[in-house]
Amino acid sequence: MTLSERNLVFKAGIVFTLLFLLSCIGASVLAIPVYDNINITHYSDSFLNTFTGNFFDANLLAVNICILILAIYSFLSTFFIYNFFKKTQSPEILFVCFFVMSFSLEMLRLVILLSNTYEIPSVYLLFSYRIILFGRYFGIFSLFAASVFAAGYQSQGQRNLILFIVVTTLIIVLGVPIETDTAKLNSSLNMIKGYTNIFSLIEAGTFLITTISFFIAAFIRNNRKFLLIGAGSFLVFIGRNILLTVDNWLGPPLGLLCLAAGTWLICTKLHKVYLWY
């Protein structure tokens, strides 16, 4: 993929994330008055939420803020990636951009929440949540692909790798059983899905391998900046999981801190690696 083609993808990403950000703001305005009438019966069972839940009560407004943070982060990160890398050839940054863009789709969780108020048919809810899941797994596989390129994969294979990620993600997402009853949304506004433990292991394993791949790249390419990029990938994994699953007021600041710090490490160090190439 040429530099001009990649930059065109970045520009399209800016428009895409901006539209979802505006939609997220609109959905938030509609959703906030609804929260007082919702009784939480299913709580997020993630490890981080189990730990923080000992200190904070579940709060749907805090979850809404987490979703809004993800939408803002996605737009701003895509915008800055384009301006930071538009003249810098880096095969990894395209997949990092896909990763940050994927968070825009989280605003559909608010649409699912509003389904009872606006009588949205269950088939559309199922489709919406599969889109959310597609964004999540496309995002983590894209960050993994970035680490593969860093470790020496040939950049000429970008299009084939993108196609492989899309097909793999579709296979995973279409095979997940999902509970379409919105009364069974958990406290982090996620619908109940099957094989939860298996997919948690897939996510954790993918990010662990991603971090290790960046560390290997530091050895192969004799460049310590990839160690910091690997540390950044670990931070974005933590921040991502916090903002996706934590249902209390500790989630927004802690998740944003980890996600922003990790993204800053990845992007600034990648830029320095390729600055003189």
N, C-alpha and C positions, 0 to 999 in steps of 0.2 A: 504494500500500500504506500503510495507516494505521500509526501508531506502535505500537498494541497488536498488530497482525498481525505487524509486523516483530519485536517483542520475543518473540512466540510462536515465531518462526523461530529466534531466538537461543537460547531455552530448549531447543528441540528439538536445536539444534546442540550445546549443552552435554552433553545426554544422549548424543547420537550420538558425540561425541569422547571422552567418558568411557568408553563401552563399548569403543571401539577401543583406548583407552589400556590398559585392563585386559587386553584380548585380546593386546596387544603385549607386555605384561609376561609373560603366561603363555607366549606363543610364544617369547619370549627365553629363558625358563627351560628350555624344551625344546630350543631351538636351540643354545645355547652348548656343550653336551657334544658336539654333532655336528661342530663346526668342525675338531677335530683329525683327523677322518677324511676331510676334503675336500681334494682337490688342485685348486688353481686353475689352469685351463688357458686361460681367456679373461679378458683384463684390460679394464677400463673404458677406453675410448678418448677420453673427453672431454678437452678442452683443459686444464682445471684438473687432472685426474688425471694427465695426461701430464707436467705441470709438477711437481706435488708428488711424483710417483712417482720423480723423480730423487733425492729426499732420504729418502723413507720407503718401506718394503716394504708390500705389500698385507696387510691384516689383517682377517679377517671379523668379529672381535669389534668392531673400530672401526666397521665398517659397521653392525653391530647397534646400537651406541650411537647412530649417526646416525639410524637408524630410530626408536629409542626417544625421542631428542630431538625428532624431528618430531611424534611422538604426544603428548608432554608439551606441546610448544609449541602444538599445535593445540587441546588442551583448555584450557590456561591463557589463551591469546589469546581464544578464544571466550567464556570466562567473564568476562574483564576487559572485552571489548567490550560485552557485555550490561550489566554494571554501570556502565560508563563512559558509555554512550550510551542507556540505557533511557529517559531523559527528553529526549534531544536528537534532533531530526529532522535526519538527514543521509542523503540518497539514496545517497551513495557507500559508507557504512559497511556496508550490507547485502552488497555485492559484495566488500568487503574481508573480511568474515566468511566468505563462501563460499570465498575464497582460503585462509584459514587452516584452515578445516575440511577442505579437500581433502587435507591432509597426513596425516590419520588413516588414509587408505586404504593408505599405504605399508607398514603392518604386514603386509599380505598378501604382501609379499616374503619374510617369514619363513615363512609358510605354504607358499609354493612351495618354499622350501629344504627343508622337512620332508617334502615329498611322497614322496621315496624311502623314508624311514623308515616312514611310515604308509601307503604304497601308495595314494596319492590318484590317481584316474584322470586322464589327461592333459586330458580335456575340461574338468575343473574347474580345472586349472592355467591353461588358455587363458582361461577365463572370468575367473579371478582377476586375471590380468595385464591383461586388457582393462578391468577395474574400476580397476586402478591407473592405467592410461593415461587413463581417463575422468577420474579425480580430478585428474591433472596438468593436462590441457588445460582442463577446466572451471575449475580454479583460475586459470590464467593468463588465460583469457578473461574471468573475473569481475573480476580486477584491472584489465584493460583497460576493462571496462565502467564501473568506478569512475572511471577517468580521463575517460571520455566524459561521464559525469554532471557531473564537475567542470568540464568545458569548456562546459557549457550545455545538455546533453540534458535534455529535460523529464522530471521524476520520475514523471509519470503513466504513462510507458511501461515501468515496472519489470517487470511481469509478462511483457509481450511480449518484453522483452530477455532475461529469464531463460529463457523458452521457446526463443528463438533460440539462446542459448548451449548449451542442452542438446541441441538437434537438431544443431547444427553439430559439437559434440563427439562425439556418437554417430556421425555420418557419418565423421568422421576416424578414430575408434577402431576401428570395425567394418571399415574398409578396410585396416588395418595388418597385414601378414603377420608372424606371431610363431612363433618356434621353440619348440616345446613340450617339447623334450628338456631336462630339468632338469640334465643333465650339462653343458649349454651355458649355464648361468648364468654371467654374468661376475663379476669380482671385487667389484663393488658390488651383487651379488645382483639384478641386472636380467636378465630374459630377453632373448635376442637377437631384435631386431625389424628389419623391413625399412625402407628409405627413411630411415635414420638421419640422414643429412646434411640431407635435406629438412626433417625435423621439427625438427632443431636450428636451422635457419634460421627456421622458423615461430616457435619459442619466442623466439629472440633478437630477431626482428623485432617480435613482439608486445610484448615488454617495452621495446624501444626506443621504439616508438610510444606506449606507455603513459606512459613518462617524459616524452616530448615533449608529450603531451596535458596532463599536469599543469603543465608549464611554460607552455603556451599559456593554461591556465586562470588562471595568475597574471597574465598580461597582460590577458586579457579581463575578469577580475573585479577587477583592480587590487589583488591581495592577494598579498603575497610569501610567505605561508605555503604556498601551493601549490608554490613552488619547493622548499621543504623536503620537502613530500609527494612531489614528483617524485624527489628525491634518495633518499627512503625507499624508493620503489618500485624504484629501481636497486639498493639494498642488499639488499632481499628477493630480488631476482632472483639476485644473486650468492650469497647464503646458501642459497637453494633449490637452486641447481645444485651447490654444494659438498656439501650433505647428501644429494643424490640420486645423485651420481656418484663422489665421491672415496672411495677404498677404503683409506685409511690414517689414522693417528692425528692428522694435521693437520686432517682434515675436521671432527670434532665441535666443537672450540673455535672454529675460524675460521668455520664455517658458522653456528653458534649466535650468534656475535657479530654477524655481518652481518644475519642474519634478525631477531634481537631488536632491534637498533638501527634497522633499517628499519621494522619494525612499530611501534616506539615513535614514530618520527617521523611516520608516516602517521596513527596514531590520535590522538596528542596535538595535532597541528596541525589535523586535521579537526575535533576537538572545539572548538578555539578559534575556528575559522572559523564554526561554527554555534552557539556558546555563547549569543549574544544574539539569534538568529533566532527 
